Structure formats: structure tokens, C-alpha cells
Amino acid sequence: MALIQVNYLSKVLFRTVPVNVILPSDKISFETLDYQGVPDGGYPTLFLLHGLLGNYTDWVSGTRVQRWAEDAGLAVVMPSGDNAFYIPGQAANSDYGAFVGEELPRVMRDMFPLSRRREDTFIAGLSMGGFGALRNGMKYAQNFSRIAAFSSGIHFFDSDLFESLAGEETVFGDLDEAAKTDKSHYVALEQLKARVATGEVEAPEFWMSCGTEDSLMPANLKFRSLVREAGFTVTWDEEPRGHDWDFWDSQIKKVIDWLPLGASDATLGSGNVSQNL
């Protein structure tokens, strides 16, 4: 398994940005002891977003995603989203939605042997990143076939659920005004529904989950119901946990198993040499 740190000049954000990439490129065939090689069409890819206060290293340091991605033959791209909620911000050069929804897939495909097929391209995230995965997975549904959101921070536009944690208004602007735009996951859902109805895009499939002890559970249950009412397929999961890495570690394994990756050939890697030899 290759874990690669990339720093590239983002045109959208107009600065150099850091990205971690998990690439299952060094897997060795158990039968021939040769490198397995890149699958036809490139590696299926998960774009994985961190939460508030985090950065591009969070998923690798907080979960076992690297091991599970290697086993599944899945590439994983993990950008830094700062505390910007993966939307167009108030400042110039701060459209983090276009960054993760359009630019990042294009640039990563130019750098690495990633699949360019929508059906092989997925987006997921936790907390703030769960909001970002939902909003941008829907807005850029032409690019992502599956959306997974864990413990999503999707309470901003519900006065009865909203509790400010990090000055969200500095990113969204006036929340009442933002609620009328596709910065809102509610608006993004309605726009997705209309685009699917006209045949402009295919419907993505959703995975949503939350810990039963998490204060964000009511907001996640509400949006899950709305996504289902809109006619989309939602797999829901919950565990008796809070807003923590134990939950997200469990969830990322479940989601990798849920993705349409197919069977992985028997291979050797640093994590399983002893059990195969």
C-alpha cells in the first residue's frame, strides 16, 4: 500500500493544498509474486472528507482505512478542507465545494491511475465532512455514484436543532440567506431530485449513519427521511456510540464493504504476509 502526500496548486483555492492519497499499487499476486498491476480503467476511488478542526491526516491517523482500502483495491483521496464546511465561502478563492466536487477528482485522475467512471467514484465524510459529502455529492452528482455521511453536521438550517460551535456564520454568511441557496443540503436535495427527474443525472445511492449518543442524531434522522421521501435509496446505520473515532473507524469499514468494488484477488501485502506464507 502506498500512502502518498501530495501538495499541488489549486486553481479554485488559488494556493497550494495538501492531500493524502492511499493507492493500492504495490499489491503482489499471491500466485505469481508479481505486482498485481492497475485494474482495467483505473482504481475505484473514495474522496474522504475530515471534520471540524481536522486536516488531511485525520482519517489515516484515526482509523484503519489504509488497511481496509488495500484489501479492497480502493484508492482513497483525503484533502484538507480547513474549517470551511466544503461550500463556497465568503472570501475570494474559497469555493471548497468546487474544490472537492470538481477540481480534486480531475487533478487526482491526472496524477494517479484512478478510474474516470462515475460508477467507480464515491464521496464520504464525517461530521463537517459528512455535511460536505452530502452537499457536494448531491450538487456534483454527475461525478459521484455513492455518498456516505457519518455523524453529519446538518443542523445549521434548523432553528430548533442548531447550536453554533465554530462561528458557522463566518463561512455560510447569514444563515437565513444561505438557506435559500445550494449551500443548504435541503436545497441541494431538491435540485438533485429535479435533475434526476429530467434525466440530467443518475441518482446516487446514500449511506447515512450516526451514533445513538450523538446530539446530531435528530438532524440526521430528519434528513434521512427527506432523502427517502425524495425517492432515493438510503442505507441507514446506527451504533450505541457518540461523536468519536471509534464510531467512524467502524463506519468506514462498513462503507468500504458497501461500495460496489467486486471481489479482490488474493494478494500479498505488508499486513498479511505472515498469514499467507
MIGU-624243 format. One record per residue (C-alpha): residue number from 1; chain; y, x, z. Coordinates in nm, 3 decimals, padded with zeros to 5 digits. Example, Ala and Ser with C-alpha at 12.3 -4.5 7.8 and 13.67 -1.06 7.14 Angstrom:
+------+-------+---------+---------+---------+
| resi | chain |       y |       x |       z |
+------+-------+---------+---------+---------+
|    1 |     A | -00.450 |  01.230 |  00.780 |
|    2 |     A | -00.106 |  01.367 |  00.714 |
+------+-------+---------+---------+---------+
//
This chain:
+------+-------+---------+---------+---------+
| resi | chain |       y |       x |       z |
+------+-------+---------+---------+---------+
|    1 |     A |  00.000 |  00.000 |  00.000 |
|    2 |     A |  00.340 |  00.133 | -00.098 |
|    3 |     A |  00.636 |  00.047 |  00.123 |
|    4 |     A |  00.948 |  00.138 | -00.068 |
|    5 |     A |  01.311 |  00.131 |  00.044 |
|    6 |     A |  01.548 |  00.058 | -00.243 |
|    7 |     A |  01.924 |  00.092 | -00.246 |
|    8 |     A |  02.086 | -00.049 | -00.556 |
|    9 |     A |  02.433 | -00.150 | -00.667 |
|   10 |     A |  02.453 | -00.528 | -00.658 |
|   11 |     A |  02.682 | -00.674 | -00.920 |
|   12 |     A |  02.704 | -01.005 | -00.731 |
|   13 |     A |  02.794 | -00.850 | -00.394 |
|   14 |     A |  02.979 | -00.557 | -00.552 |
|   15 |     A |  02.829 | -00.296 | -00.321 |
|   16 |     A |  02.510 | -00.102 | -00.262 |
|   17 |     A |  02.249 | -00.313 | -00.086 |
|   18 |     A |  01.922 | -00.215 |  00.090 |
|   19 |     A |  01.589 | -00.380 |  00.009 |
|   20 |     A |  01.237 | -00.316 |  00.134 |
|   21 |     A |  00.956 | -00.369 | -00.117 |
|   22 |     A |  00.585 | -00.395 | -00.041 |
|   23 |     A |  00.393 | -00.306 | -00.354 |
|   24 |     A |  00.010 | -00.318 | -00.361 |
|   25 |     A | -00.002 | -00.045 | -00.623 |
|   26 |     A | -00.228 |  00.212 | -00.454 |
|   27 |     A | -00.537 | -00.003 | -00.408 |
|   28 |     A | -00.860 |  00.169 | -00.511 |
|   29 |     A | -01.154 | -00.015 | -00.664 |
|   30 |     A | -01.450 | -00.020 | -00.428 |
|   31 |     A | -01.692 |  00.012 | -00.721 |
|   32 |     A | -01.526 |  00.283 | -00.933 |
|   33 |     A | -01.297 |  00.456 | -00.679 |
|   34 |     A | -01.021 |  00.438 | -00.942 |
|   35 |     A | -00.682 |  00.284 | -00.888 |
|   36 |     A | -00.710 | -00.088 | -00.947 |
|   37 |     A | -00.405 | -00.098 | -01.172 |
|   38 |     A | -00.137 | -00.360 | -01.219 |
|   39 |     A | -00.272 | -00.709 | -01.288 |
|   40 |     A | -00.201 | -00.861 | -01.628 |
|   41 |     A |  00.152 | -00.993 | -01.623 |
|   42 |     A |  00.251 | -00.803 | -01.308 |
|   43 |     A |  00.221 | -00.869 | -00.936 |
|   44 |     A |  00.288 | -01.214 | -00.790 |
|   45 |     A |  00.594 | -01.178 | -00.570 |
|   46 |     A |  00.728 | -01.326 | -00.248 |
|   47 |     A |  01.101 | -01.292 | -00.179 |
|   48 |     A |  01.114 | -01.291 |  00.202 |
|   49 |     A |  01.438 | -01.351 |  00.396 |
|   50 |     A |  01.519 | -01.244 |  00.752 |
|   51 |     A |  01.701 | -01.439 |  01.020 |
|   52 |     A |  02.032 | -01.412 |  01.202 |
|   53 |     A |  02.111 | -01.065 |  01.344 |
|   54 |     A |  01.831 | -00.914 |  01.133 |
|   55 |     A |  01.805 | -00.698 |  00.824 |
|   56 |     A |  01.564 | -00.586 |  00.551 |
|   57 |     A |  01.332 | -00.411 |  00.802 |
|   58 |     A |  01.261 | -00.714 |  01.023 |
|   59 |     A |  00.953 | -00.856 |  00.855 |
|   60 |     A |  00.771 | -00.523 |  00.837 |
|   61 |     A |  00.851 | -00.431 |  01.198 |
|   62 |     A |  00.797 | -00.779 |  01.342 |
|   63 |     A |  00.482 | -00.897 |  01.160 |
|   64 |     A |  00.168 | -00.778 |  00.985 |
|   65 |     A |  00.294 | -00.889 |  00.645 |
|   66 |     A |  00.231 | -00.547 |  00.491 |
|   67 |     A | -00.143 | -00.555 |  00.566 |
|   68 |     A | -00.185 | -00.915 |  00.453 |
|   69 |     A |  00.015 | -00.865 |  00.133 |
|   70 |     A | -00.203 | -00.566 |  00.045 |
|   71 |     A | -00.520 | -00.768 |  00.099 |
|   72 |     A | -00.385 | -01.047 | -00.123 |
|   73 |     A | -00.244 | -00.828 | -00.402 |
|   74 |     A |  00.103 | -00.968 | -00.333 |
|   75 |     A |  00.434 | -00.787 | -00.378 |
|   76 |     A |  00.696 | -00.872 | -00.115 |
|   77 |     A |  01.070 | -00.816 | -00.158 |
|   78 |     A |  01.282 | -00.818 |  00.160 |
|   79 |     A |  01.661 | -00.791 |  00.117 |
|   80 |     A |  01.935 | -00.773 |  00.375 |
|   81 |     A |  02.128 | -01.098 |  00.394 |
|   82 |     A |  02.362 | -00.987 |  00.672 |
|   83 |     A |  02.465 | -01.297 |  00.873 |
|   84 |     A |  02.572 | -01.479 |  00.557 |
|   85 |     A |  02.315 | -01.764 |  00.551 |
|   86 |     A |  02.233 | -01.685 |  00.186 |
|   87 |     A |  02.512 | -01.903 |  00.045 |
|   88 |     A |  02.840 | -01.836 | -00.138 |
|   89 |     A |  03.068 | -01.711 |  00.139 |
|   90 |     A |  03.440 | -01.748 |  00.192 |
|   91 |     A |  03.524 | -01.389 |  00.093 |
|   92 |     A |  03.520 | -01.236 | -00.254 |
|   93 |     A |  03.190 | -01.084 | -00.369 |
|   94 |     A |  02.984 | -01.274 | -00.111 |
|   95 |     A |  02.763 | -01.512 | -00.309 |
|   96 |     A |  02.441 | -01.438 | -00.124 |
|   97 |     A |  02.282 | -01.742 | -00.290 |
|   98 |     A |  02.316 | -01.598 | -00.638 |
|   99 |     A |  02.214 | -01.260 | -00.497 |
|  100 |     A |  01.871 | -01.376 | -00.373 |
|  101 |     A |  01.822 | -01.661 | -00.620 |
|  102 |     A |  01.907 | -01.490 | -00.948 |
|  103 |     A |  02.007 | -01.125 | -00.930 |
|  104 |     A |  01.742 | -00.990 | -00.694 |
|  105 |     A |  01.443 | -01.123 | -00.892 |
|  106 |     A |  01.590 | -00.988 | -01.214 |
|  107 |     A |  01.667 | -00.642 | -01.076 |
|  108 |     A |  01.337 | -00.605 | -00.891 |
|  109 |     A |  01.144 | -00.700 | -01.205 |
|  110 |     A |  01.328 | -00.430 | -01.396 |
|  111 |     A |  01.240 | -00.172 | -01.128 |
|  112 |     A |  00.880 | -00.271 | -01.049 |
|  113 |     A |  00.581 | -00.426 | -01.231 |
|  114 |     A |  00.641 | -00.776 | -01.094 |
|  115 |     A |  00.540 | -01.094 | -01.269 |
|  116 |     A |  00.820 | -01.269 | -01.455 |
|  117 |     A |  00.641 | -01.602 | -01.439 |
|  118 |     A |  00.785 | -01.875 | -01.223 |
|  119 |     A |  00.438 | -01.976 | -01.110 |
|  120 |     A |  00.392 | -01.627 | -00.959 |
|  121 |     A |  00.730 | -01.617 | -00.785 |
|  122 |     A |  00.792 | -01.753 | -00.435 |
|  123 |     A |  01.065 | -01.754 | -00.168 |
|  124 |     A |  01.032 | -01.778 |  00.211 |
|  125 |     A |  01.226 | -01.704 |  00.526 |
|  126 |     A |  01.265 | -01.755 |  00.900 |
|  127 |     A |  01.548 | -01.926 |  01.089 |
|  128 |     A |  01.865 | -01.839 |  00.894 |
|  129 |     A |  01.630 | -01.715 |  00.623 |
|  130 |     A |  01.445 | -02.045 |  00.635 |
|  131 |     A |  01.770 | -02.219 |  00.554 |
|  132 |     A |  01.827 | -01.965 |  00.276 |
|  133 |     A |  01.478 | -02.012 |  00.134 |
|  134 |     A |  01.516 | -02.390 |  00.128 |
|  135 |     A |  01.868 | -02.397 | -00.015 |
|  136 |     A |  01.809 | -02.131 | -00.279 |
|  137 |     A |  01.451 | -02.227 | -00.357 |
|  138 |     A |  01.586 | -02.571 | -00.447 |
|  139 |     A |  01.907 | -02.458 | -00.619 |
|  140 |     A |  01.722 | -02.196 | -00.824 |
|  141 |     A |  01.402 | -02.395 | -00.866 |
|  142 |     A |  01.372 | -02.263 | -01.221 |
|  143 |     A |  01.287 | -01.926 | -01.061 |
|  144 |     A |  01.060 | -02.021 | -00.768 |
|  145 |     A |  00.745 | -02.234 | -00.771 |
|  146 |     A |  00.686 | -02.238 | -00.394 |
|  147 |     A |  00.923 | -02.244 | -00.097 |
|  148 |     A |  00.823 | -02.163 |  00.262 |
|  149 |     A |  01.058 | -02.209 |  00.557 |
|  150 |     A |  00.980 | -02.123 |  00.919 |
|  151 |     A |  01.190 | -02.243 |  01.216 |
|  152 |     A |  01.468 | -02.316 |  00.972 |
|  153 |     A |  01.830 | -02.323 |  01.087 |
|  154 |     A |  01.905 | -02.650 |  00.905 |
|  155 |     A |  02.108 | -02.825 |  01.173 |
|  156 |     A |  02.459 | -02.736 |  01.055 |
|  157 |     A |  02.540 | -03.063 |  00.885 |
|  158 |     A |  02.408 | -03.293 |  01.161 |
|  159 |     A |  02.668 | -03.355 |  01.430 |
|  160 |     A |  02.403 | -03.477 |  01.673 |
|  161 |     A |  02.189 | -03.165 |  01.622 |
|  162 |     A |  02.448 | -02.895 |  01.562 |
|  163 |     A |  02.511 | -02.627 |  01.821 |
|  164 |     A |  02.711 | -02.332 |  01.695 |
|  165 |     A |  02.553 | -01.995 |  01.761 |
|  166 |     A |  02.726 | -01.745 |  01.540 |
|  167 |     A |  03.051 | -01.897 |  01.414 |
|  168 |     A |  02.879 | -02.055 |  01.116 |
|  169 |     A |  03.211 | -02.199 |  01.003 |
|  170 |     A |  03.329 | -01.849 |  00.913 |
|  171 |     A |  03.061 | -01.846 |  00.643 |
|  172 |     A |  03.046 | -02.211 |  00.537 |
|  173 |     A |  03.413 | -02.289 |  00.583 |
|  174 |     A |  03.493 | -02.638 |  00.705 |
|  175 |     A |  03.153 | -02.796 |  00.761 |
|  176 |     A |  03.269 | -03.142 |  00.652 |
|  177 |     A |  03.383 | -03.000 |  00.319 |
|  178 |     A |  03.079 | -02.775 |  00.282 |
|  179 |     A |  02.857 | -03.080 |  00.337 |
|  180 |     A |  02.981 | -03.219 |  00.005 |
|  181 |     A |  02.863 | -02.912 | -00.188 |
|  182 |     A |  02.530 | -02.746 | -00.257 |
|  183 |     A |  02.591 | -02.516 |  00.038 |
|  184 |     A |  02.424 | -02.808 |  00.214 |
|  185 |     A |  02.047 | -02.832 |  00.193 |
|  186 |     A |  02.087 | -03.209 |  00.173 |
|  187 |     A |  02.296 | -03.183 | -00.144 |
|  188 |     A |  02.062 | -02.918 | -00.285 |
|  189 |     A |  01.772 | -03.158 | -00.230 |
|  190 |     A |  01.946 | -03.442 | -00.413 |
|  191 |     A |  02.034 | -03.210 | -00.700 |
|  192 |     A |  01.675 | -03.087 | -00.721 |
|  193 |     A |  01.547 | -03.444 | -00.728 |
|  194 |     A |  01.779 | -03.526 | -01.018 |
|  195 |     A |  01.685 | -03.213 | -01.214 |
|  196 |     A |  01.313 | -03.281 | -01.171 |
|  197 |     A |  01.361 | -03.642 | -01.279 |
|  198 |     A |  01.524 | -03.532 | -01.605 |
|  199 |     A |  01.261 | -03.266 | -01.671 |
|  200 |     A |  01.509 | -02.980 | -01.638 |
|  201 |     A |  01.290 | -02.804 | -01.380 |
|  202 |     A |  00.942 | -02.844 | -01.239 |
|  203 |     A |  00.907 | -02.950 | -00.877 |
|  204 |     A |  00.841 | -02.664 | -00.635 |
|  205 |     A |  00.593 | -02.708 | -00.352 |
|  206 |     A |  00.715 | -02.673 |  00.007 |
|  207 |     A |  00.576 | -02.526 |  00.327 |
|  208 |     A |  00.773 | -02.610 |  00.641 |
|  209 |     A |  00.689 | -02.522 |  01.000 |
|  210 |     A |  00.839 | -02.497 |  01.345 |
|  211 |     A |  00.730 | -02.419 |  01.698 |
|  212 |     A |  00.698 | -02.723 |  01.921 |
|  213 |     A |  00.909 | -02.548 |  02.188 |
|  214 |     A |  01.187 | -02.462 |  01.940 |
|  215 |     A |  01.517 | -02.651 |  01.971 |
|  216 |     A |  01.529 | -02.660 |  01.589 |
|  217 |     A |  01.222 | -02.885 |  01.570 |
|  218 |     A |  01.417 | -03.216 |  01.534 |
|  219 |     A |  01.620 | -03.085 |  01.240 |
|  220 |     A |  01.307 | -02.953 |  01.070 |
|  221 |     A |  01.116 | -03.277 |  01.116 |
|  222 |     A |  01.410 | -03.473 |  00.976 |
|  223 |     A |  01.435 | -03.261 |  00.664 |
|  224 |     A |  01.060 | -03.257 |  00.613 |
|  225 |     A |  01.068 | -03.635 |  00.599 |
|  226 |     A |  01.354 | -03.632 |  00.348 |
|  227 |     A |  01.173 | -03.385 |  00.121 |
|  228 |     A |  00.865 | -03.607 |  00.125 |
|  229 |     A |  01.073 | -03.919 |  00.059 |
|  230 |     A |  01.223 | -03.739 | -00.241 |
|  231 |     A |  00.871 | -03.719 | -00.384 |
|  232 |     A |  00.793 | -03.352 | -00.324 |
|  233 |     A |  00.476 | -03.201 | -00.178 |
|  234 |     A |  00.531 | -03.060 |  00.171 |
|  235 |     A |  00.271 | -02.881 |  00.380 |
|  236 |     A |  00.378 | -02.904 |  00.744 |
|  237 |     A |  00.254 | -02.681 |  01.025 |
|  238 |     A |  00.347 | -02.651 |  01.391 |
|  239 |     A |  00.226 | -02.440 |  01.680 |
|  240 |     A |  00.294 | -02.450 |  02.056 |
|  241 |     A |  00.548 | -02.168 |  02.034 |
|  242 |     A |  00.919 | -02.111 |  02.039 |
|  243 |     A |  01.165 | -01.931 |  01.812 |
|  244 |     A |  00.984 | -01.597 |  01.815 |
|  245 |     A |  00.795 | -01.331 |  01.621 |
|  246 |     A |  00.454 | -01.442 |  01.745 |
|  247 |     A |  00.508 | -01.768 |  01.559 |
|  248 |     A |  00.644 | -01.604 |  01.244 |
|  249 |     A |  00.362 | -01.348 |  01.239 |
|  250 |     A |  00.112 | -01.634 |  01.244 |
|  251 |     A |  00.305 | -01.830 |  00.983 |
|  252 |     A |  00.339 | -01.554 |  00.724 |
|  253 |     A | -00.041 | -01.511 |  00.723 |
|  254 |     A | -00.089 | -01.884 |  00.672 |
|  255 |     A |  00.163 | -01.892 |  00.388 |
|  256 |     A |  00.009 | -01.597 |  00.206 |
|  257 |     A | -00.322 | -01.784 |  00.221 |
|  258 |     A | -00.142 | -02.098 |  00.090 |
|  259 |     A |  00.011 | -01.924 | -00.210 |
|  260 |     A | -00.178 | -01.962 | -00.541 |
|  261 |     A | -00.286 | -01.598 | -00.566 |
|  262 |     A | -00.651 | -01.629 | -00.659 |
|  263 |     A | -00.931 | -01.413 | -00.525 |
|  264 |     A | -00.857 | -01.047 | -00.465 |
|  265 |     A | -01.110 | -00.790 | -00.590 |
|  266 |     A | -01.285 | -00.568 | -00.337 |
|  267 |     A | -01.072 | -00.259 | -00.287 |
|  268 |     A | -01.021 |  00.032 | -00.053 |
|  269 |     A | -00.700 |  00.084 |  00.137 |
|  270 |     A | -00.578 |  00.262 |  00.447 |
|  271 |     A | -00.654 | -00.044 |  00.658 |
|  272 |     A | -01.016 | -00.096 |  00.556 |
|  273 |     A | -01.166 |  00.241 |  00.463 |
|  274 |     A | -01.388 |  00.257 |  00.773 |
|  275 |     A | -01.542 | -00.086 |  00.723 |
|  276 |     A | -01.633 | -00.020 |  00.359 |
|  277 |     A | -01.760 |  00.338 |  00.374 |
+------+-------+---------+---------+---------+
//
